Amino acid sequence: MDATTQFTRYMTLINVTEPETFNTTLSNFSGLWLRPVGYYENTRVLLWRVIPPILISIGTIGNGMTIFVLLRQKKMTSTAVILFALALSDTLMLFSALLPKWMLYTWGVDIRMLSNPECKAIVYLTYCSTHLSSWLIVAFTLERTACVLFPHKVRLGCSPRNAGFIIVTIVLAVVGINIILRVIVERNRYKGSKCSAPTKEYNDLFYYVYGWVDFTLTFEAPFPLLLICNDIIVVQLARSRSRRKRMNISGQARDTRPLSILMITLCVL
């Protein structure tokens, strides 16, 4: 009887305390990423050590050549201004997003953890450059679409000054939207000495609210615009080629065929 009573009390104690302990454990570990182990972890580390240097090298050289060529032009066009800004944004994204990760997986040094301002700055620049690159591509595609639809009026609207105004507007919008990262991200011990949200509330805000903002700015909003504009460009190029064939301007058709193929390839990419 005494053993039965003791066992009953023990089970009651477990039933009372276990939910609270379980909920506390969940609250402490919510938002943590479970890393793979074994073969998959080794593969992930190897990829982070090999791929980023290749991307950084190719991207930096390519963007540097783009900037060099654009600056040698005697007169900058609206397209050149947008491509110049895009090259700078892509370079910033390479060094703010890939370089810290590569150093972490190669030498075990996380430069984001050197100081709290550095943590905030790197995360902030990573998201800003990513969003900026996406919308600069949208601006470039919209300008190309306007050139195809209104070839005789495009010079009035697509001027270098207007392109600069559009770039400044995009930069201000991206900087303003991402300013919240300066508040909710810092160097902390909440998730194992990481540059991330310091509290559970900020962690939920980052993943469940800002995560959707990031997805919208990076993919959800630009993708439909790019898809529609690229379809318009491809259709207009096909119609233009068809009209040239009907007019029997074979020489001109042969001259513009490589340009048409190049434009269609860029639209698909």
Secondary structure as GFF3:
##gff-version 3
##sequence-region A 1 269
A	DSSP	alpha_helix	2	29	.	.	.	ID=ss1
A	DSSP	alpha_helix	39	71	.	.	.	ID=ss2
A	DSSP	alpha_helix	78	93	.	.	.	ID=ss3
A	DSSP	pi_helix	94	98	.	.	.	ID=ss4
A	DSSP	alpha_helix	99	107	.	.	.	ID=ss5
A	DSSP	three_ten_helix	111	113	.	.	.	ID=ss6
A	DSSP	alpha_helix	116	149	.	.	.	ID=ss7
A	DSSP	alpha_helix	154	157	.	.	.	ID=ss8
A	DSSP	alpha_helix	160	177	.	.	.	ID=ss9
A	DSSP	three_ten_helix	178	180	.	.	.	ID=ss10
A	DSSP	alpha_helix	181	184	.	.	.	ID=ss11
A	DSSP	beta_strand	186	188	.	.	.	ID=ss12
A	DSSP	beta_strand	194	196	.	.	.	ID=ss13
A	DSSP	alpha_helix	200	204	.	.	.	ID=ss14
A	DSSP	pi_helix	205	210	.	.	.	ID=ss15
A	DSSP	alpha_helix	211	215	.	.	.	ID=ss16
A	DSSP	pi_helix	216	220	.	.	.	ID=ss17
A	DSSP	alpha_helix	222	246	.	.	.	ID=ss18
A	DSSP	alpha_helix	250	268	.	.	.	ID=ss19
###
